[in-house]
Amino acid sequence: MNFTAIDFETASNEQGSACAIGLVHVKDSEIVDEVYSLIKPFTPYFDPKCVRVHGLTWEDVRMAPDFSVLWPRVEPMIEGNLLLAHNAAFDVRVLRSALDVHRIPYPNASYNCTVQIAKKTWPEFYNYKLSTIAHELDITFEHHHALEDARAAAEIMLRAEEIHNAFDEETFLQRLSMANGLLAPGHCVTPGTNKKKRNPALSGRISK
């Protein structure tokens, strides 16, 4: 399968607060590219609660590129691709916020959540935190580092492909009765766990 796993760390709940990004691009079920960068947020405020999670501060990122500078590097890994994230609602919201504050049009992309994929693949797990799933699947990673978290999400998807014997996007979604969300200029449609909820008017808009 082809997809890009993405993860953000944020400085706060403010608009444009992304302070780190990790992306792992997978083609034909093999990792072919990775990107990691600190990001200078739109404002310098760092919520102490966020700092306790990832350990990053304004001093770490004040000389980093802002998202508009990074966008030409990461856009090819997003445009026209399937994005995967662990708790995708959060990461897609952060992506949209970063694009909004810099007045960058949304790319065309589909997206889905490895939390929901894991729930359908390993219903016996006692919770679906990234750290729990990684422990159960013997995935070693440094939690709350954007690239490490993106790698873990990518590995969850690759393991799920094998279990469901589904190595293309259409077959995978059919076997799990899932539907992708959609991100496109001007709108965002959240994923559905029941494929019948998918809006047929939006089907086929994204090239796979």
C-alpha positions in Angstrom: 0.0 0.0 0.0 1.0 3.6 -0.5 0.6 6.1 2.3 2.3 8.8 4.4 2.2 8.6 8.2 2.3 12.0 9.9 2.7 13.3 13.4 2.8 16.7 14.9 3.9 18.1 18.3 2.3 21.4 19.3 3.3 24.2 21.6 -0.2 25.0 22.7 -3.8 24.9 21.6 -3.4 28.2 19.7 -3.7 28.4 15.9 -0.5 27.6 14.1 1.1 26.1 17.2 2.8 23.1 15.5 6.4 22.9 16.8 7.6 19.6 15.2 6.6 17.4 12.4 7.4 13.9 11.3 6.4 12.2 8.1 7.1 8.6 6.9 6.3 8.0 3.2 5.5 4.4 2.3 5.3 3.1 -1.2 4.4 -0.5 -2.1 4.5 -1.3 1.7 8.1 -0.1 2.0 9.4 3.0 3.7 11.0 5.2 1.0 11.3 8.6 2.6 11.2 10.3 6.0 11.1 14.0 7.0 11.6 15.4 10.5 11.8 19.1 11.4 11.3 21.4 14.3 8.8 24.2 13.4 8.8 27.8 14.6 5.1 28.3 15.7 3.0 31.2 14.6 3.3 32.6 18.2 6.0 32.0 20.8 3.7 30.8 23.6 4.5 27.3 24.9 1.9 25.8 27.2 3.7 24.1 30.1 1.4 21.1 29.7 2.7 20.6 26.2 6.3 21.1 27.2 5.9 18.3 29.8 4.7 16.0 27.0 7.4 16.5 24.4 10.1 18.5 26.1 10.3 21.2 23.4 10.5 24.9 24.3 10.6 28.2 22.4 14.4 28.2 22.7 14.5 24.9 20.8 12.5 26.2 17.9 12.9 29.9 17.6 15.5 29.5 14.8 13.6 26.7 13.1 11.7 27.3 9.8 8.1 28.2 10.0 5.5 26.0 8.3 5.4 28.0 5.1 9.1 27.4 4.6 8.7 23.7 5.3 5.6 23.2 3.1 7.4 22.8 -0.3 9.4 19.8 1.3 6.4 18.1 2.8 3.7 18.9 0.3 4.7 16.1 -2.2 4.4 13.5 0.6 0.8 14.8 1.3 -0.7 15.9 -2.0 -2.7 13.1 -3.6 -1.7 10.6 -0.9 -3.4 8.7 1.9 -2.4 10.2 5.3 -2.3 8.1 8.4 -2.0 9.3 12.0 -2.6 7.9 15.4 -5.6 10.0 16.5 -5.9 11.5 13.1 -8.4 14.1 14.1 -5.7 15.8 16.1 -3.0 15.8 13.5 -5.3 16.8 10.6 -6.6 19.7 12.8 -3.0 20.8 13.4 -2.1 20.5 9.7 -5.2 22.6 8.8 -4.3 25.2 11.4 -0.8 25.5 10.1 -2.1 25.9 6.6 -4.7 28.4 7.6 -2.4 30.8 9.5 0.0 30.9 6.6 -2.9 31.1 4.1 -1.8 28.0 2.2 -4.6 26.2 0.4 -5.4 22.7 1.6 -3.9 19.9 -0.4 -6.0 17.1 -1.9 -5.5 14.1 0.3 -7.4 11.2 1.9 -6.7 10.3 5.5 -7.5 7.8 8.2 -6.7 6.9 11.8 -4.5 4.1 13.1 -6.4 4.1 16.3 -9.5 2.9 14.4 -7.5 0.5 12.3 -5.9 -1.0 15.4 -9.3 -1.4 17.1 -10.6 -3.4 14.1 -7.4 -5.4 13.8 -6.6 -6.2 17.4 -9.9 -6.0 19.4 -8.2 -7.9 22.3 -6.0 -4.9 23.2 -6.9 -3.3 26.5 -6.5 0.2 25.1 -5.3 1.9 21.9 -2.8 4.4 23.0 0.2 4.4 20.7 2.5 3.3 23.5 0.2 0.4 24.3 -0.1 -0.8 20.7 3.7 -0.5 20.3 4.3 -2.6 23.4 1.8 -5.3 22.2 3.4 -5.4 18.7 7.0 -5.1 20.0 7.6 -1.8 18.2 10.4 0.2 19.8 10.1 3.9 19.6 10.6 7.2 21.5 7.1 8.4 22.3 6.2 12.1 21.6 9.0 12.5 19.1 7.2 13.4 15.9 9.2 11.2 13.6 9.3 8.3 16.0 5.5 8.5 16.4 5.0 8.7 12.7 7.2 5.6 12.2 5.1 3.7 14.9 1.9 4.6 13.1 3.3 3.5 9.8 4.4 0.2 11.3 0.9 -0.4 12.8 -0.5 0.0 9.3 2.0 -2.3 7.8 1.3 -5.0 10.4 -2.5 -4.5 9.8 -2.0 -5.0 6.0 -0.4 -8.4 6.7 -3.1 -9.6 9.1 -5.9 -8.7 6.8 -4.0 -9.8 3.7 -4.9 -6.5 2.1 -2.1 -4.7 0.3 -4.0 -2.1 -1.6 -6.1 0.7 -0.2 -9.5 -0.4 -1.7 -9.2 -4.0 -0.5 -8.1 -2.8 3.0 -11.0 -0.4 3.4 -13.5 -3.0 2.3 -12.2 -5.7 4.6 -12.3 -3.4 7.6 -15.6 -1.7 6.5 -13.9 1.7 6.8 -14.0 4.9 4.7 -11.3 7.5 4.4 -11.7 11.1 5.4 -11.0 13.7 2.7 -9.0 16.9 2.8 -9.3 19.3 -0.1 -9.2 23.0 -0.8 -12.1 24.6 1.1 -13.3 21.6 3.1 -12.5 18.6 5.2 -14.6 15.4 5.6 -13.9 13.2 8.6 -13.4 9.4 8.1 -16.2 7.0 8.7 -15.8 3.6 10.3 -18.8 2.4 8.3 -18.2 2.5 4.5 -21.9 3.1 3.9 -21.6 6.5 5.4 -19.2 7.7 2.7 -20.5 10.5 0.6 -20.7 9.2 -3.0 -20.4 12.7 -4.3 -16.9 12.8 -3.0 -15.7 9.4 -4.1 -13.0 9.3 -6.7 -11.9 12.9 -6.2 -8.5 11.8 -4.9 -6.2 9.9 -7.2 -4.7 6.9 -5.4 
